[in-house]
Amino acid sequence: MSDTLGAAVIGLGMMGERHAQLWAELPRTRLVAVYDIVPERAQAVADAHGCLAASSLDEALAADGVDIVSVCTDDQSHLQPCLAAADAGKHVLVEKPLAITTADCDAIIAACERADVKLMTGHVCRFDPRYVACHDAVAAGEVGDVVQVFARRNNILASGLRIGPRTSVAYFLGVHEIDLICWITGARVTRVHAEGTSKALASIGADDSILSLIRLEGDAVGCIETCWIIPEGSANSLDARLEVVGTEGRVAARVGGEPFEAASASRSSRPDIVYWTEVHGRVAGALRDQLEHFADCVLDDTEPIVTPAQARHAVQVAEAIHHSLDTGAPVDL
Ligand SMILES: NC(=O)c1ccc[n+]([C@@H]2O[C@H](COP(=O)([O-])OP(=O)(O)OC[C@H]3O[C@@H](n4cnc5c(N)ncnc54)[C@H](O)[C@@H]3O)[C@@H](O)[C@H]2O)c1
């Protein structure tokens, strides 16, 4: 392998375009090929970065010099491109969630193990310094024995309307919180009891809000709040919180309400400046750090900080949330 990696991106919507730009910009990678089931999207991204607009998944994977593949298709369409990439011997960076069933997660993990390629799921919050600070404080024993965890991820209605017809808020937003809680506390979820309701999104058959009570290994309890119908006029399109209370202390992070504010006559907004923001014409922030980390893991043969088992567990908990919604009963994992 050369000292730079060739990348292909599959699925070129909101996230895929960003992956493509980053692979083109990062010092140790280059963008080789892109593919989307909508050919115009692939052509537009290829034109912007001077790479191949592949007309099929196989053509993208077979392009000369592809070492790593970003899978940025919809949640329910991760399986096929991940399996094909692994079978072609490519390292796989797949957007969260790893898949929408544990069976699909197992198939992807097995394919990557068989091919001896690295697999990382893009749990980008692991690269947000606010959550990293919470993790490091808990790991250093600063909160003592964890007693209670609260995590919220609420998004504006446009998000529910855009994604609601394809997947659920537990998968699209909830897996971030599940992964953060488990990573920060070092414990897996052992029991889930969820309640949901659908009003604003009833016509598209999606839950507006899902609240999940959880129990963790080590006997801590927690609550996960996910909602994607907060008003469009909200100053910040994302309102996320995390709090860990222990026998010796407390840590808390707040995401949204960034310290940059832009106001017009009719609206004030606080856009994200942590996850992906342009600084002097280049994408900076947590997503850049995540992609750079994965490239470093491949080039230096080190293990990604999001393990396949952890990404699978987030999906397992989301599955249990839906099982609990269906039955009205708590679910033991
Ligand atoms: N890390 C984060 O914070 C974050 C934020 C948003 C979305 N995501 C995740 O990223 C993924 C993509 O989300 P998005 O918001 O970019 O969606 P999107 O709808 O904007 O883009 C999805 C793209 O994939 C294409 N596509 C669908 N099936 C395909 C297939 N089989 N082969 C090739 N192309 C295909 C679609 O045509 C579309 O262009 C999802 O899994 C989502 O959960 C992550």
The ligand as an SDF file (V2000), in Angstrom:
LIG
                    3D

 44 48  0  0  0  0  0  0  0  0999 V2000
  -22.8690   11.1680   11.4870 N   0  0  0  0  0  0  0  0  0  0  0  0
  -23.9140   11.9750   11.4670 C   0  0  0  0  0  0  0  0  0  0  0  0
  -24.0440   12.8850   12.2770 O   0  0  0  0  0  0  0  0  0  0  0  0
  -24.9610   11.7640   10.4150 C   0  0  0  0  0  0  0  0  0  0  0  0
  -25.8180   12.8240   10.0690 C   0  0  0  0  0  0  0  0  0  0  0  0
  -26.7630   12.5750    9.0720 C   0  0  0  0  0  0  0  0  0  0  0  0
  -26.8460   11.3210    8.4840 C   0  0  0  0  0  0  0  0  0  0  0  0
  -26.0080   10.3210    8.8860 N   0  0  0  0  0  0  0  0  0  0  0  0
  -26.1010    8.9850    8.2840 C   0  0  0  0  0  0  0  0  0  0  0  0
  -25.5290    9.0340    6.9860 O   0  0  0  0  0  0  0  0  0  0  0  0
  -26.2540    8.1660    6.1050 C   0  0  0  0  0  0  0  0  0  0  0  0
  -26.7360    8.9880    4.9250 C   0  0  0  0  0  0  0  0  0  0  0  0
  -27.5810   10.0000    5.3990 O   0  0  0  0  0  0  0  0  0  0  0  0
  -27.8250   11.3360    4.5540 P   0  0  0  0  0  0  0  0  0  0  0  0
  -28.4780   12.2960    5.4880 O   0  0  0  0  0  0  0  0  0  0  0  0
  -26.5900   11.7220    3.8460 O   0  0  0  0  0  0  0  0  0  0  0  0
  -28.9140   10.7970    3.5180 O   0  0  0  0  0  0  0  0  0  0  0  0
  -29.2900   11.4100    2.0860 P   0  0  0  0  0  0  0  0  0  0  0  0
  -30.6730   11.0070    1.7970 O   0  0  0  0  0  0  0  0  0  0  0  0
  -28.9510   12.8700    2.0460 O   0  0  0  0  0  0  0  0  0  0  0  0
  -28.2870   10.6460    1.0960 O   0  0  0  0  0  0  0  0  0  0  0  0
  -28.3500    9.2770    0.8360 C   0  0  0  0  0  0  0  0  0  0  0  0
  -27.8100    9.0700   -0.5770 C   0  0  0  0  0  0  0  0  0  0  0  0
  -27.6030    7.6820   -0.7960 O   0  0  0  0  0  0  0  0  0  0  0  0
  -28.0710    7.3740   -2.1140 C   0  0  0  0  0  0  0  0  0  0  0  0
  -28.3700    5.9430   -2.1410 N   0  0  0  0  0  0  0  0  0  0  0  0
  -29.3890    5.2940   -1.5350 C   0  0  0  0  0  0  0  0  0  0  0  0
  -29.2790    3.9630   -1.7170 N   0  0  0  0  0  0  0  0  0  0  0  0
  -28.1550    3.7710   -2.4460 C   0  0  0  0  0  0  0  0  0  0  0  0
  -27.5020    2.6270   -2.9350 C   0  0  0  0  0  0  0  0  0  0  0  0
  -27.9830    1.3900   -2.7190 N   0  0  0  0  0  0  0  0  0  0  0  0
  -26.3490    2.7920   -3.6450 N   0  0  0  0  0  0  0  0  0  0  0  0
  -25.8560    4.0370   -3.8710 C   0  0  0  0  0  0  0  0  0  0  0  0
  -26.4430    5.1610   -3.4410 N   0  0  0  0  0  0  0  0  0  0  0  0
  -27.5780    5.0420   -2.7180 C   0  0  0  0  0  0  0  0  0  0  0  0
  -29.2550    8.2830   -2.3390 C   0  0  0  0  0  0  0  0  0  0  0  0
  -29.5540    8.4570   -3.7090 O   0  0  0  0  0  0  0  0  0  0  0  0
  -28.7510    9.5840   -1.6730 C   0  0  0  0  0  0  0  0  0  0  0  0
  -28.0390   10.3870   -2.5800 O   0  0  0  0  0  0  0  0  0  0  0  0
  -27.3850    7.5560    6.9310 C   0  0  0  0  0  0  0  0  0  0  0  0
  -27.0240    6.2840    7.3800 O   0  0  0  0  0  0  0  0  0  0  0  0
  -27.5330    8.5150    8.1010 C   0  0  0  0  0  0  0  0  0  0  0  0
  -28.0200    7.9360    9.2840 O   0  0  0  0  0  0  0  0  0  0  0  0
  -25.0600   10.5310    9.7990 C   0  0  0  0  0  0  0  0  0  0  0  0
  1  2  1  0
  2  3  2  0
  2  4  1  0
  4  5  1  0
  4 44  2  0
  5  6  2  0
  6  7  1  0
  7  8  2  0
  8  9  1  0
  8 44  1  0
  9 10  1  0
  9 42  1  0
 10 11  1  0
 11 12  1  0
 11 40  1  0
 12 13  1  0
 13 14  1  0
 14 15  2  0
 14 16  1  0
 14 17  1  0
 17 18  1  0
 18 19  2  0
 18 20  1  0
 18 21  1  0
 21 22  1  0
 22 23  1  0
 23 24  1  0
 23 38  1  0
 24 25  1  0
 25 26  1  0
 25 36  1  0
 26 27  1  0
 26 35  1  0
 27 28  2  0
 28 29  1  0
 29 30  1  0
 29 35  2  0
 30 31  1  0
 30 32  2  0
 32 33  1  0
 33 34  2  0
 34 35  1  0
 36 37  1  0
 36 38  1  0
 38 39  1  0
 40 41  1  0
 40 42  1  0
 42 43  1  0
M  CHG  2   8   1  16  -1
M  END
$$$$
